[in-house]
Amino acid sequence: MKRDLIVFGEDWQRHPSSSQHVITELAKNHRILWVNSIGLRRPRLSLRDAKRVIEKLKSMLGSSQPTSKTQNTEREKAPVRPRNIHVLSPVAFPAPRSRFFRWLNRCILQAQVNKQAKRLGITHPDLWIALATAVDMLGHLNERQVIYYCGDDFSALAGVDHQHVTRCETELVKKADHVLVASDMLLQKFSRQAHIAAKTRILPHGVDYSLFVRPSEPAPTIQQSAQPIAGFYGSIAVWLDIPLIVNVAKSLPHWRFVFIGDVQTDISAFKGFSNIEVYPAVRHDELPSYVQHWQVSWLPFRACKQITSCDPLKLREYLAAGRPIVSTPFPALQPYAGMVTQVEEAYQMVQALEDSLETPSALQQRRTSFQRLHVRSESWYERAQQVNQLLSC
């Protein structure tokens, strides 16, 4: 029997999260009610948070129906949502702390979710919880079982109310029927107590293999570049090693250093370096037109708790794209040690980038084939099959 799922995650298609990739695969055989983010912290008085509030208000006023055709040019450019995924943008207090407001928030959410579930004919769903602050909904949606999917160490994630989220997560892992984690470090975190360890298993990130292997035309910003390009896409956040990036760019003025993503940290140090280029985030299906055509994919992370616990989605995408990869070290690289050049200092990064220019094309082709072969079996389809085993319990 195919189960219905109610998902509490981030805003649908705000960024290509692991939950969205897995749920998209599951939607081929399951009906999904996706509840947009109810927040991991309360808004602050800042321009960024004001913009986010406006975005949320707009999404609340939007339709929850899946559509195959859209009404404006911007929507026409967006990927079509699978027909089995229905999105609800609820009215809610973001990450309330007090017992009263948590109770009130639960009542408000429960009414909205149950109304939408009833309209869709969802009566006895499984819950997929990707945000620990949804713990208050457990036991109030006539759920059959609860899966907590932990893709990040929220106690170290920037922009999170760590104390509140940690309390919610502690409560959630006790109540959940299954705990799925994205990395070995997170597996260790939830294996300290025997009763939690018994229901915890690892669900590594996957890759849209066909998307990143299929040849694409180069994006205009990198087309016909006479200079070699070291490229990165993803959040430009506190976990990037800004001093390292600046030192490498200073040492290699004949290289271009291209960053594609939302800026979430201070990058004023990039000013004055014409070879450091920052571009807005692009749609996930447009990424191959960048990553397939730069000289090196790089991961210039700084050593921090967030990176220690993470398993970056982009790592397998970089591997599938087939370009050389240069990175600072972190635990999730271990299974790919022979395919990623790991360096710790700026001068080592400089040398690794320059060495990539000297690699014979025949050798690079063999490396590309090896990279792709290694991640071919790590598709999101394969990850979804693992989840299907839990749903069939």
C-alpha positions as CSV (number, residue, x, y, z in Angstrom):
1,M,0.0,0.0,0.0
2,K,1.4,3.4,-1.0
3,R,1.5,5.7,2.0
4,D,0.5,9.4,2.2
5,L,3.1,11.7,3.7
6,I,3.0,15.1,5.4
7,V,6.3,16.8,5.3
8,F,7.5,19.6,7.6
9,G,10.5,21.1,5.9
10,E,12.0,24.3,4.5
11,D,10.1,26.3,1.9
12,W,9.5,24.3,-1.2
13,Q,12.1,25.0,-3.9
14,R,13.7,27.8,-1.9
15,H,16.9,25.8,-2.2
16,P,17.5,22.3,-3.4
17,S,17.6,20.5,-0.1
18,S,18.1,16.7,0.4
19,S,14.5,16.5,1.7
20,Q,13.2,18.0,-1.5
21,H,15.2,15.6,-3.6
22,V,14.1,12.5,-1.7
23,I,10.5,13.6,-1.5
24,T,10.4,14.4,-5.2
25,E,11.4,10.8,-5.9
26,L,8.8,9.5,-3.3
27,A,6.1,11.6,-5.0
28,K,6.2,9.2,-8.0
29,N,4.4,6.7,-5.8
30,H,3.1,8.6,-2.8
31,R,0.9,11.6,-2.2
32,I,2.7,14.4,-0.4
33,L,1.5,17.4,1.6
34,W,4.5,19.6,2.0
35,V,4.2,22.2,4.8
36,N,6.5,25.1,4.2
37,S,9.0,26.2,6.9
38,I,7.7,27.1,10.3
39,G,11.1,28.5,11.2
40,L,14.2,27.7,13.3
41,R,14.4,31.1,15.0
42,R,12.4,34.2,15.6
43,P,12.9,37.1,13.1
44,R,15.2,39.9,14.0
45,L,15.2,43.6,13.1
46,S,17.3,43.3,10.0
47,L,16.9,43.9,6.3
48,R,17.5,40.3,5.5
49,D,14.8,39.1,7.9
50,A,12.4,41.8,6.6
51,K,12.8,40.5,3.1
52,R,12.2,36.9,4.4
53,V,9.0,38.0,6.1
54,I,7.8,39.5,2.9
55,E,8.6,36.3,1.0
56,K,6.7,34.2,3.6
57,L,3.7,36.5,3.4
58,K,3.7,36.2,-0.4
59,S,3.9,32.4,-0.2
60,M,1.0,32.3,2.3
61,L,-1.1,34.2,-0.2
62,G,-0.1,31.8,-3.1
63,S,-1.8,28.7,-4.3
64,S,-1.2,25.3,-2.7
65,Q,-2.2,23.5,-5.9
66,P,0.5,21.8,-8.1
67,T,0.5,23.4,-11.5
68,S,2.0,22.5,-14.9
69,K,1.5,26.0,-16.4
70,T,2.2,29.3,-14.7
71,Q,1.0,32.8,-15.1
72,N,4.2,34.9,-15.4
73,T,7.6,34.7,-16.9
74,E,9.4,34.2,-13.7
75,R,7.2,31.2,-12.8
76,E,7.6,29.8,-16.3
77,K,11.3,29.5,-15.7
78,A,10.8,27.5,-12.5
79,P,10.8,23.7,-12.5
80,V,7.3,22.2,-12.6
81,R,6.3,20.8,-9.3
82,P,5.4,17.0,-9.4
83,R,1.6,16.6,-9.4
84,N,1.6,14.5,-6.3
85,I,3.2,17.2,-4.2
86,H,0.8,19.7,-2.7
87,V,2.4,22.7,-0.9
88,L,0.9,24.5,2.1
89,S,2.3,27.8,3.3
90,P,0.9,28.1,6.8
91,V,0.3,31.1,9.0
92,A,2.4,30.4,12.1
93,F,4.6,32.0,14.7
94,P,8.2,31.3,13.8
95,A,9.9,29.1,16.5
96,P,7.9,30.3,19.6
97,R,9.5,29.4,22.9
98,S,6.9,29.8,25.6
99,R,4.5,27.0,26.4
100,F,1.5,29.1,25.6
101,F,2.7,30.3,22.2
102,R,3.9,26.8,21.3
103,W,0.4,25.5,22.2
104,L,-1.2,28.3,20.3
105,N,1.1,27.7,17.3
106,R,0.3,24.0,17.3
107,C,-3.5,24.7,17.3
108,I,-3.2,27.1,14.4
109,L,-1.0,24.7,12.4
110,Q,-3.1,21.7,13.2
111,A,-6.2,23.4,11.9
112,Q,-4.5,24.4,8.7
113,V,-2.8,21.1,8.0
114,N,-5.9,19.0,8.9
115,K,-8.1,21.2,6.6
116,Q,-5.7,20.7,3.7
117,A,-5.2,17.0,4.4
118,K,-9.0,16.5,4.5
119,R,-9.4,18.3,1.2
120,L,-6.7,15.9,-0.3
121,G,-8.2,12.8,1.3
122,I,-5.2,12.2,3.5
123,T,-6.4,10.4,6.7
124,H,-3.6,8.4,8.2
125,P,-0.3,9.8,7.0
126,D,3.3,9.2,7.8
127,L,5.2,12.3,8.9
128,W,8.5,13.4,7.5
129,I,10.0,16.0,9.9
130,A,13.0,17.9,8.6
131,L,12.7,20.8,11.0
132,A,12.8,19.9,14.7
133,T,10.5,22.8,15.6
134,A,7.6,20.8,14.1
135,V,7.8,18.4,17.1
136,D,4.7,20.0,18.7
137,M,2.6,18.5,15.8
138,L,3.3,14.9,16.8
139,G,0.2,13.1,18.0
140,H,-2.2,15.7,16.5
141,L,-2.3,14.7,12.8
142,N,-3.6,11.1,13.1
143,E,-0.1,10.0,11.9
144,R,0.9,6.3,11.5
145,Q,4.6,6.8,12.1
146,V,7.1,9.6,12.4
147,I,10.5,9.9,10.5
148,Y,12.9,12.6,11.7
149,Y,15.3,13.4,8.9
150,C,18.4,15.3,10.2
151,G,20.5,16.7,7.3
152,D,22.5,19.2,9.4
153,D,23.8,19.7,12.9
154,F,21.4,22.4,14.0
155,S,23.3,23.0,17.1
156,A,26.1,24.4,14.9
157,L,24.1,25.8,12.0
158,A,24.3,29.6,11.5
159,G,21.1,31.6,11.7
160,V,19.4,29.1,14.2
161,D,18.0,29.6,17.7
162,H,20.4,26.9,18.9
163,Q,19.0,26.5,22.5
164,H,15.4,26.2,21.4
165,V,16.0,24.0,18.4
166,T,18.2,21.7,20.5
167,R,15.4,21.2,23.0
168,C,12.9,20.5,20.2
169,E,15.3,18.0,18.6
170,T,15.9,16.2,21.9
171,E,12.2,15.8,22.3
172,L,11.7,14.8,18.7
173,V,14.3,12.0,18.6
174,K,12.6,10.4,21.6
175,K,9.2,10.4,20.0
176,A,10.1,9.6,16.4
177,D,9.8,6.0,15.1
178,H,12.8,6.4,12.8
179,V,15.8,8.9,12.8
180,L,17.6,9.3,9.5
181,V,20.9,11.2,9.4
182,A,22.9,12.5,6.5
183,S,26.5,11.9,7.8
184,D,28.6,9.6,10.0
185,M,29.2,12.5,12.4
186,L,25.4,12.9,12.9
187,L,25.1,9.2,13.3
188,Q,27.6,9.3,16.2
189,K,25.7,12.2,17.7
190,F,22.4,10.2,17.9
191,S,24.1,6.9,18.9
192,R,25.1,8.0,22.4
193,Q,21.9,6.6,23.9
194,A,21.0,3.0,23.2
195,H,17.3,3.5,22.7
196,I,18.0,6.3,20.2
197,A,20.8,4.5,18.4
198,A,18.5,1.5,17.8
199,K,16.2,3.5,15.6
200,T,18.9,5.7,13.9
201,R,20.4,4.9,10.5
202,I,22.3,6.9,8.0
203,L,20.7,8.1,4.7
204,P,23.6,9.8,2.9
205,H,22.9,12.5,0.4
206,G,22.4,11.5,-3.2
207,V,22.8,13.1,-6.6
208,D,20.7,13.8,-9.7
209,Y,23.2,11.7,-11.7
210,S,21.7,12.1,-15.2
211,L,21.4,15.9,-14.8
212,F,25.1,16.4,-14.0
213,V,26.4,13.8,-16.5
214,R,24.3,15.0,-19.4
215,P,26.5,17.5,-21.5
216,S,25.3,21.1,-21.2
217,E,26.2,24.4,-22.9
218,P,28.3,26.8,-20.8
219,A,26.6,29.6,-19.0
220,P,27.1,33.1,-20.4
221,T,29.2,34.2,-17.4
222,I,31.8,31.6,-18.0
223,Q,31.5,31.0,-21.7
224,Q,34.8,31.2,-23.7
225,S,36.9,32.3,-20.8
226,A,40.5,32.6,-21.6
227,Q,41.4,32.2,-17.9
228,P,41.0,29.0,-15.9
229,I,38.1,29.1,-13.4
230,A,37.9,27.7,-9.9
231,G,34.1,27.5,-9.2
232,F,31.9,27.1,-6.2
233,Y,28.1,27.1,-5.9
234,G,26.0,27.1,-2.8
235,S,25.4,29.4,0.2
236,I,28.2,32.0,0.6
237,A,28.1,31.7,4.4
238,V,30.3,31.8,7.5
239,W,31.6,28.3,6.8
240,L,33.7,29.6,3.8
241,D,37.3,30.4,4.6
242,I,37.4,34.0,3.4
243,P,41.0,34.7,4.3
244,L,42.1,31.5,2.4
245,I,40.0,32.5,-0.7
246,V,41.6,36.0,-0.7
247,N,45.1,34.7,-0.3
248,V,44.6,32.2,-3.2
249,A,43.1,34.8,-5.4
250,K,46.0,37.2,-4.7
251,S,48.5,34.5,-5.6
252,L,46.7,33.6,-8.8
253,P,45.7,36.8,-10.6
254,H,45.4,34.9,-13.9
255,W,42.6,32.7,-12.5
256,R,39.0,33.5,-12.1
257,F,37.3,32.6,-8.8
258,V,33.5,32.3,-9.4
259,F,31.0,32.0,-6.6
260,I,27.3,31.3,-7.3
261,G,24.8,31.6,-4.5
262,D,23.1,33.7,-1.9
263,V,25.5,35.9,0.2
264,Q,24.9,35.3,3.9
265,T,28.2,36.6,5.4
266,D,30.6,39.5,5.1
267,I,32.5,39.3,1.8
268,S,33.9,42.8,1.9
269,A,37.4,41.3,1.8
270,F,36.7,40.3,-1.8
271,K,36.6,44.0,-2.8
272,G,39.6,45.0,-4.9
273,F,40.0,41.5,-6.4
274,S,38.7,41.7,-9.9
275,N,39.3,37.9,-10.3
276,I,36.8,37.1,-7.5
277,E,33.3,37.1,-9.0
278,V,30.1,36.6,-7.1
279,Y,26.8,35.8,-8.9
280,P,23.3,35.2,-7.6
281,A,22.0,31.7,-7.0
282,V,20.6,29.9,-10.1
283,R,18.1,27.1,-10.5
284,H,19.4,23.6,-9.6
285,D,18.9,22.4,-13.2
286,E,21.1,25.2,-14.5
287,L,24.1,24.2,-12.4
288,P,25.7,21.8,-14.9
289,S,26.1,24.7,-17.3
290,Y,28.6,26.1,-14.8
291,V,30.2,23.1,-13.1
292,Q,30.9,21.2,-16.2
293,H,32.8,24.0,-17.8
294,W,35.1,25.5,-15.1
295,Q,38.6,24.1,-14.6
296,V,38.3,23.1,-11.0
297,S,35.4,22.7,-8.6
298,W,36.5,23.8,-5.2
299,L,35.3,23.6,-1.6
300,P,37.2,26.3,0.4
301,F,35.6,25.5,3.8
302,R,37.0,26.6,7.1
303,A,37.3,24.1,10.0
304,C,34.1,24.4,12.1
305,K,31.5,22.2,13.7
306,Q,29.0,22.8,10.9
307,I,31.5,21.5,8.2
308,T,32.6,18.7,10.4
309,S,29.0,17.4,10.6
310,C,28.0,18.1,7.0
311,D,27.7,16.0,3.9
312,P,27.5,18.7,1.2
313,L,25.0,17.9,-1.6
314,K,27.4,19.6,-4.0
315,L,30.2,17.1,-3.4
316,R,28.5,14.3,-5.3
317,E,27.3,16.8,-8.0
318,Y,30.9,17.9,-8.4
319,L,32.0,14.3,-8.8
320,A,29.2,13.5,-11.4
321,A,30.1,16.7,-13.4
322,G,33.6,15.2,-13.8
323,R,35.8,18.2,-13.2
324,P,38.9,18.1,-10.8
325,I,38.0,18.9,-7.2
326,V,40.2,20.7,-4.7
327,S,39.0,21.0,-1.1
328,T,40.0,21.8,2.4
329,P,39.6,18.6,4.5
330,F,36.4,17.5,6.3
331,P,35.1,14.1,7.4
332,A,32.5,13.5,4.6
333,L,35.4,13.5,2.0
334,Q,36.8,10.2,3.3
335,P,34.8,7.9,0.9
336,Y,36.1,10.0,-2.0
337,A,39.7,10.5,-0.8
338,G,41.2,9.3,-4.1
339,M,39.0,11.6,-6.1
340,V,39.4,14.9,-4.3
341,T,42.7,16.8,-3.7
342,Q,42.7,17.9,-0.1
343,V,44.8,20.8,1.1
344,E,45.0,22.8,4.3
345,E,47.0,25.9,3.5
346,A,46.7,28.6,0.9
347,Y,50.0,27.8,-0.8
348,Q,48.9,24.2,-1.1
349,M,45.6,25.3,-2.7
350,V,47.6,27.5,-5.1
351,Q,49.8,24.5,-6.1
352,A,46.8,22.2,-6.5
353,L,45.0,24.6,-8.8
354,E,48.1,25.1,-10.9
355,D,48.8,21.4,-11.1
356,S,45.3,20.9,-12.5
357,L,46.4,22.8,-15.6
358,E,49.2,20.3,-16.2
359,T,47.0,17.2,-16.1
360,P,47.1,15.4,-19.5
361,S,43.6,15.2,-21.1
362,A,43.7,11.4,-21.3
363,L,44.4,11.2,-17.6
364,Q,41.7,13.7,-16.8
365,Q,39.2,11.7,-18.9
366,R,40.0,8.5,-16.9
367,R,39.6,10.4,-13.7
368,T,36.2,11.8,-14.8
369,S,35.0,8.3,-15.7
370,F,36.2,7.0,-12.3
371,Q,34.4,9.8,-10.4
372,R,31.2,9.2,-12.3
373,L,31.3,5.5,-11.8
374,H,31.7,5.9,-8.1
375,V,28.6,8.1,-7.6
376,R,26.4,6.4,-10.2
377,S,24.8,4.2,-7.6
378,E,24.2,7.1,-5.2
379,S,21.2,8.6,-7.0
380,W,18.2,10.2,-5.2
381,Y,16.2,7.3,-6.6
382,E,18.3,4.9,-4.6
383,R,18.0,7.0,-1.5
384,A,14.2,7.1,-1.9
385,Q,14.1,3.3,-2.1
386,Q,15.7,3.2,1.3
387,V,13.0,5.4,2.7
388,N,10.3,3.3,1.0
389,Q,11.4,0.4,3.1
390,L,10.6,2.3,6.2
391,L,7.2,3.5,4.8
392,S,6.3,-0.1,4.1
393,C,6.9,-1.2,7.7
